[in-house]
Amino acid sequence: MPSAKLPNYIRTHRKRAHLTQHEVAFLLGSKTSASICRHERFQQTPNLQTLLAYEILFGTPVRNLFSGVHHDVEHKLMRRIRLLIGKLAKSGHRRVTAHKLEVLNAFLRERASLGQA
């Protein structure tokens, strides 16, 4: 059975880089390491600029640094896409609706072929 993914792997990457929370805070432009600690303990979600800074600093895409969160978001999005497809399919097939269905179904097929649906 696969192990559950952590919400994020900031601490893991920080430790691999042999950096302290204080050093990462400095690099990210924070005055204290409190926010780094909250990120590592899953108590606070970083803003977009901080997410991008983590990605650049650790050379790892945000989706990998926050793989647990990424997985949850992806799962919810796929569920909502399927719900929207169902609603659109019931609404009649006007040209625009047919195009939306085509785009959404293509997205689902692509994700399925990648083993991510």
mmCIF file of the C-alpha atoms, coordinates in Angstrom:
data_MODEL
# 
_entry.id   MODEL 
# 
loop_
_atom_site.group_PDB 
_atom_site.id 
_atom_site.type_symbol 
_atom_site.label_atom_id 
_atom_site.label_alt_id 
_atom_site.label_comp_id 
_atom_site.label_asym_id 
_atom_site.label_entity_id 
_atom_site.label_seq_id 
_atom_site.pdbx_PDB_ins_code 
_atom_site.Cartn_x 
_atom_site.Cartn_y 
_atom_site.Cartn_z 
_atom_site.occupancy 
_atom_site.B_iso_or_equiv 
_atom_site.pdbx_formal_charge 
_atom_site.auth_seq_id 
_atom_site.auth_comp_id 
_atom_site.auth_asym_id 
_atom_site.auth_atom_id 
_atom_site.pdbx_PDB_model_num 
ATOM 1   C CA . MET A 1 1   ? 0.000   0.000  0.000   1.00 0.00 ? 1   MET A CA 1 
ATOM 2   C CA . PRO A 1 2   ? 1.500   3.375  -0.975  1.00 0.00 ? 2   PRO A CA 1 
ATOM 3   C CA . SER A 1 3   ? 2.231   5.734  1.863   1.00 0.00 ? 3   SER A CA 1 
ATOM 4   C CA . ALA A 1 4   ? 0.240   8.943  2.153   1.00 0.00 ? 4   ALA A CA 1 
ATOM 5   C CA . LYS A 1 5   ? 1.882   12.020 0.723   1.00 0.00 ? 5   LYS A CA 1 
ATOM 6   C CA . LEU A 1 6   ? 2.813   14.829 3.043   1.00 0.00 ? 6   LEU A CA 1 
ATOM 7   C CA . PRO A 1 7   ? 1.212   18.190 2.298   1.00 0.00 ? 7   PRO A CA 1 
ATOM 8   C CA . ASN A 1 8   ? 4.676   19.550 1.490   1.00 0.00 ? 8   ASN A CA 1 
ATOM 9   C CA . TYR A 1 9   ? 8.346   18.595 1.462   1.00 0.00 ? 9   TYR A CA 1 
ATOM 10  C CA . ILE A 1 10  ? 9.906   21.958 2.325   1.00 0.00 ? 10  ILE A CA 1 
ATOM 11  C CA . ARG A 1 11  ? 11.702  20.584 5.391   1.00 0.00 ? 11  ARG A CA 1 
ATOM 12  C CA . THR A 1 12  ? 13.085  17.637 3.415   1.00 0.00 ? 12  THR A CA 1 
ATOM 13  C CA . HIS A 1 13  ? 14.537  19.888 0.737   1.00 0.00 ? 13  HIS A CA 1 
ATOM 14  C CA . ARG A 1 14  ? 15.835  22.397 3.276   1.00 0.00 ? 14  ARG A CA 1 
ATOM 15  C CA . LYS A 1 15  ? 17.632  19.632 5.166   1.00 0.00 ? 15  LYS A CA 1 
ATOM 16  C CA . ARG A 1 16  ? 19.101  18.214 1.927   1.00 0.00 ? 16  ARG A CA 1 
ATOM 17  C CA . ALA A 1 17  ? 20.494  21.676 1.200   1.00 0.00 ? 17  ALA A CA 1 
ATOM 18  C CA . HIS A 1 18  ? 21.926  21.823 4.749   1.00 0.00 ? 18  HIS A CA 1 
ATOM 19  C CA . LEU A 1 19  ? 20.150  25.137 5.347   1.00 0.00 ? 19  LEU A CA 1 
ATOM 20  C CA . THR A 1 20  ? 18.584  26.310 8.581   1.00 0.00 ? 20  THR A CA 1 
ATOM 21  C CA . GLN A 1 21  ? 15.104  27.781 8.763   1.00 0.00 ? 21  GLN A CA 1 
ATOM 22  C CA . HIS A 1 22  ? 16.739  31.103 9.563   1.00 0.00 ? 22  HIS A CA 1 
ATOM 23  C CA . GLU A 1 23  ? 18.918  30.916 6.422   1.00 0.00 ? 23  GLU A CA 1 
ATOM 24  C CA . VAL A 1 24  ? 15.947  30.030 4.215   1.00 0.00 ? 24  VAL A CA 1 
ATOM 25  C CA . ALA A 1 25  ? 13.985  32.897 5.755   1.00 0.00 ? 25  ALA A CA 1 
ATOM 26  C CA . PHE A 1 26  ? 16.836  35.271 4.921   1.00 0.00 ? 26  PHE A CA 1 
ATOM 27  C CA . LEU A 1 27  ? 17.016  34.000 1.352   1.00 0.00 ? 27  LEU A CA 1 
ATOM 28  C CA . LEU A 1 28  ? 13.257  34.435 0.956   1.00 0.00 ? 28  LEU A CA 1 
ATOM 29  C CA . GLY A 1 29  ? 13.365  37.952 2.389   1.00 0.00 ? 29  GLY A CA 1 
ATOM 30  C CA . SER A 1 30  ? 11.712  37.219 5.729   1.00 0.00 ? 30  SER A CA 1 
ATOM 31  C CA . LYS A 1 31  ? 12.902  38.852 8.933   1.00 0.00 ? 31  LYS A CA 1 
ATOM 32  C CA . THR A 1 32  ? 12.272  35.750 11.038  1.00 0.00 ? 32  THR A CA 1 
ATOM 33  C CA . SER A 1 33  ? 12.101  32.024 10.459  1.00 0.00 ? 33  SER A CA 1 
ATOM 34  C CA . ALA A 1 34  ? 8.582   31.778 11.912  1.00 0.00 ? 34  ALA A CA 1 
ATOM 35  C CA . SER A 1 35  ? 6.893   31.576 8.511   1.00 0.00 ? 35  SER A CA 1 
ATOM 36  C CA . ILE A 1 36  ? 9.314   28.876 7.330   1.00 0.00 ? 36  ILE A CA 1 
ATOM 37  C CA . CYS A 1 37  ? 8.492   26.890 10.452  1.00 0.00 ? 37  CYS A CA 1 
ATOM 38  C CA . ARG A 1 38  ? 4.737   27.293 9.833   1.00 0.00 ? 38  ARG A CA 1 
ATOM 39  C CA . HIS A 1 39  ? 5.171   26.153 6.209   1.00 0.00 ? 39  HIS A CA 1 
ATOM 40  C CA . GLU A 1 40  ? 7.147   23.086 7.271   1.00 0.00 ? 40  GLU A CA 1 
ATOM 41  C CA . ARG A 1 41  ? 4.575   22.166 9.915   1.00 0.00 ? 41  ARG A CA 1 
ATOM 42  C CA . PHE A 1 42  ? 1.695   22.534 7.423   1.00 0.00 ? 42  PHE A CA 1 
ATOM 43  C CA . GLN A 1 43  ? 0.196   25.362 9.500   1.00 0.00 ? 43  GLN A CA 1 
ATOM 44  C CA . GLN A 1 44  ? 0.360   28.019 6.782   1.00 0.00 ? 44  GLN A CA 1 
ATOM 45  C CA . THR A 1 45  ? 0.291   27.951 2.994   1.00 0.00 ? 45  THR A CA 1 
ATOM 46  C CA . PRO A 1 46  ? 2.945   30.149 1.390   1.00 0.00 ? 46  PRO A CA 1 
ATOM 47  C CA . ASN A 1 47  ? 1.893   32.900 -0.996  1.00 0.00 ? 47  ASN A CA 1 
ATOM 48  C CA . LEU A 1 48  ? 2.710   32.680 -4.702  1.00 0.00 ? 48  LEU A CA 1 
ATOM 49  C CA . GLN A 1 49  ? 5.988   34.614 -4.455  1.00 0.00 ? 49  GLN A CA 1 
ATOM 50  C CA . THR A 1 50  ? 7.201   32.354 -1.653  1.00 0.00 ? 50  THR A CA 1 
ATOM 51  C CA . LEU A 1 51  ? 6.147   29.227 -3.563  1.00 0.00 ? 51  LEU A CA 1 
ATOM 52  C CA . LEU A 1 52  ? 8.157   30.370 -6.559  1.00 0.00 ? 52  LEU A CA 1 
ATOM 53  C CA . ALA A 1 53  ? 11.119  31.244 -4.336  1.00 0.00 ? 53  ALA A CA 1 
ATOM 54  C CA . TYR A 1 54  ? 11.054  27.728 -2.847  1.00 0.00 ? 54  TYR A CA 1 
ATOM 55  C CA . GLU A 1 55  ? 10.924  26.268 -6.349  1.00 0.00 ? 55  GLU A CA 1 
ATOM 56  C CA . ILE A 1 56  ? 13.922  28.307 -7.481  1.00 0.00 ? 56  ILE A CA 1 
ATOM 57  C CA . LEU A 1 57  ? 15.901  27.772 -4.270  1.00 0.00 ? 57  LEU A CA 1 
ATOM 58  C CA . PHE A 1 58  ? 15.455  24.006 -4.190  1.00 0.00 ? 58  PHE A CA 1 
ATOM 59  C CA . GLY A 1 59  ? 15.370  23.462 -7.956  1.00 0.00 ? 59  GLY A CA 1 
ATOM 60  C CA . THR A 1 60  ? 12.163  21.469 -7.615  1.00 0.00 ? 60  THR A CA 1 
ATOM 61  C CA . PRO A 1 61  ? 8.757   22.253 -9.131  1.00 0.00 ? 61  PRO A CA 1 
ATOM 62  C CA . VAL A 1 62  ? 6.111   23.481 -6.701  1.00 0.00 ? 62  VAL A CA 1 
ATOM 63  C CA . ARG A 1 63  ? 3.967   20.456 -7.588  1.00 0.00 ? 63  ARG A CA 1 
ATOM 64  C CA . ASN A 1 64  ? 6.738   18.232 -6.171  1.00 0.00 ? 64  ASN A CA 1 
ATOM 65  C CA . LEU A 1 65  ? 7.492   20.408 -3.151  1.00 0.00 ? 65  LEU A CA 1 
ATOM 66  C CA . PHE A 1 66  ? 3.783   20.384 -2.294  1.00 0.00 ? 66  PHE A CA 1 
ATOM 67  C CA . SER A 1 67  ? 2.878   16.984 -3.716  1.00 0.00 ? 67  SER A CA 1 
ATOM 68  C CA . GLY A 1 68  ? 0.272   16.163 -1.083  1.00 0.00 ? 68  GLY A CA 1 
ATOM 69  C CA . VAL A 1 69  ? -1.538  19.444 -1.685  1.00 0.00 ? 69  VAL A CA 1 
ATOM 70  C CA . HIS A 1 70  ? -1.088  19.010 -5.446  1.00 0.00 ? 70  HIS A CA 1 
ATOM 71  C CA . HIS A 1 71  ? -2.670  15.555 -5.289  1.00 0.00 ? 71  HIS A CA 1 
ATOM 72  C CA . ASP A 1 72  ? -5.677  16.842 -3.323  1.00 0.00 ? 72  ASP A CA 1 
ATOM 73  C CA . VAL A 1 73  ? -6.193  19.816 -5.652  1.00 0.00 ? 73  VAL A CA 1 
ATOM 74  C CA . GLU A 1 74  ? -5.904  17.588 -8.722  1.00 0.00 ? 74  GLU A CA 1 
ATOM 75  C CA . HIS A 1 75  ? -8.393  15.091 -7.310  1.00 0.00 ? 75  HIS A CA 1 
ATOM 76  C CA . LYS A 1 76  ? -10.932 17.832 -6.535  1.00 0.00 ? 76  LYS A CA 1 
ATOM 77  C CA . LEU A 1 77  ? -10.444 19.444 -9.945  1.00 0.00 ? 77  LEU A CA 1 
ATOM 78  C CA . MET A 1 78  ? -10.960 16.146 -11.790 1.00 0.00 ? 78  MET A CA 1 
ATOM 79  C CA . ARG A 1 79  ? -14.161 15.541 -9.808  1.00 0.00 ? 79  ARG A CA 1 
ATOM 80  C CA . ARG A 1 80  ? -15.437 19.039 -10.667 1.00 0.00 ? 80  ARG A CA 1 
ATOM 81  C CA . ILE A 1 81  ? -14.569 18.555 -14.344 1.00 0.00 ? 81  ILE A CA 1 
ATOM 82  C CA . ARG A 1 82  ? -16.617 15.351 -14.421 1.00 0.00 ? 82  ARG A CA 1 
ATOM 83  C CA . LEU A 1 83  ? -19.525 17.135 -12.726 1.00 0.00 ? 83  LEU A CA 1 
ATOM 84  C CA . LEU A 1 84  ? -19.346 19.997 -15.222 1.00 0.00 ? 84  LEU A CA 1 
ATOM 85  C CA . ILE A 1 85  ? -19.269 17.542 -18.130 1.00 0.00 ? 85  ILE A CA 1 
ATOM 86  C CA . GLY A 1 86  ? -22.441 15.958 -16.765 1.00 0.00 ? 86  GLY A CA 1 
ATOM 87  C CA . LYS A 1 87  ? -24.170 19.329 -16.402 1.00 0.00 ? 87  LYS A CA 1 
ATOM 88  C CA . LEU A 1 88  ? -23.115 20.477 -19.863 1.00 0.00 ? 88  LEU A CA 1 
ATOM 89  C CA . ALA A 1 89  ? -24.197 17.202 -21.443 1.00 0.00 ? 89  ALA A CA 1 
ATOM 90  C CA . LYS A 1 90  ? -27.708 17.700 -20.019 1.00 0.00 ? 90  LYS A CA 1 
ATOM 91  C CA . SER A 1 91  ? -27.944 21.314 -21.161 1.00 0.00 ? 91  SER A CA 1 
ATOM 92  C CA . GLY A 1 92  ? -28.178 20.576 -24.872 1.00 0.00 ? 92  GLY A CA 1 
ATOM 93  C CA . HIS A 1 93  ? -25.536 20.564 -27.545 1.00 0.00 ? 93  HIS A CA 1 
ATOM 94  C CA . ARG A 1 94  ? -25.131 24.012 -28.879 1.00 0.00 ? 94  ARG A CA 1 
ATOM 95  C CA . ARG A 1 95  ? -21.903 24.679 -30.699 1.00 0.00 ? 95  ARG A CA 1 
ATOM 96  C CA . VAL A 1 96  ? -20.205 26.355 -27.718 1.00 0.00 ? 96  VAL A CA 1 
ATOM 97  C CA . THR A 1 97  ? -21.337 23.613 -25.321 1.00 0.00 ? 97  THR A CA 1 
ATOM 98  C CA . ALA A 1 98  ? -20.064 20.931 -27.698 1.00 0.00 ? 98  ALA A CA 1 
ATOM 99  C CA . HIS A 1 99  ? -16.689 22.671 -27.816 1.00 0.00 ? 99  HIS A CA 1 
ATOM 100 C CA . LYS A 1 100 ? -16.528 22.878 -24.009 1.00 0.00 ? 100 LYS A CA 1 
ATOM 101 C CA . LEU A 1 101 ? -17.321 19.163 -23.766 1.00 0.00 ? 101 LEU A CA 1 
ATOM 102 C CA . GLU A 1 102 ? -14.643 18.394 -26.327 1.00 0.00 ? 102 GLU A CA 1 
ATOM 103 C CA . VAL A 1 103 ? -12.007 20.387 -24.414 1.00 0.00 ? 103 VAL A CA 1 
ATOM 104 C CA . LEU A 1 104 ? -12.941 18.922 -21.011 1.00 0.00 ? 104 LEU A CA 1 
ATOM 105 C CA . ASN A 1 105 ? -13.089 15.336 -22.286 1.00 0.00 ? 105 ASN A CA 1 
ATOM 106 C CA . ALA A 1 106 ? -9.730  15.773 -24.035 1.00 0.00 ? 106 ALA A CA 1 
ATOM 107 C CA . PHE A 1 107 ? -8.294  16.992 -20.745 1.00 0.00 ? 107 PHE A CA 1 
ATOM 108 C CA . LEU A 1 108 ? -9.626  13.907 -18.933 1.00 0.00 ? 108 LEU A CA 1 
ATOM 109 C CA . ARG A 1 109 ? -8.248  11.579 -21.629 1.00 0.00 ? 109 ARG A CA 1 
ATOM 110 C CA . GLU A 1 110 ? -4.843  13.262 -21.425 1.00 0.00 ? 110 GLU A CA 1 
ATOM 111 C CA . ARG A 1 111 ? -4.725  12.917 -17.638 1.00 0.00 ? 111 ARG A CA 1 
ATOM 112 C CA . ALA A 1 112 ? -5.839  9.279  -17.891 1.00 0.00 ? 112 ALA A CA 1 
ATOM 113 C CA . SER A 1 113 ? -3.091  8.513  -20.407 1.00 0.00 ? 113 SER A CA 1 
ATOM 114 C CA . LEU A 1 114 ? -0.590  9.971  -17.934 1.00 0.00 ? 114 LEU A CA 1 
ATOM 115 C CA . GLY A 1 115 ? -2.046  7.808  -15.191 1.00 0.00 ? 115 GLY A CA 1 
ATOM 116 C CA . GLN A 1 116 ? -3.235  10.878 -13.271 1.00 0.00 ? 116 GLN A CA 1 
ATOM 117 C CA . ALA A 1 117 ? -7.003  10.648 -13.597 1.00 0.00 ? 117 ALA A CA 1 
# 
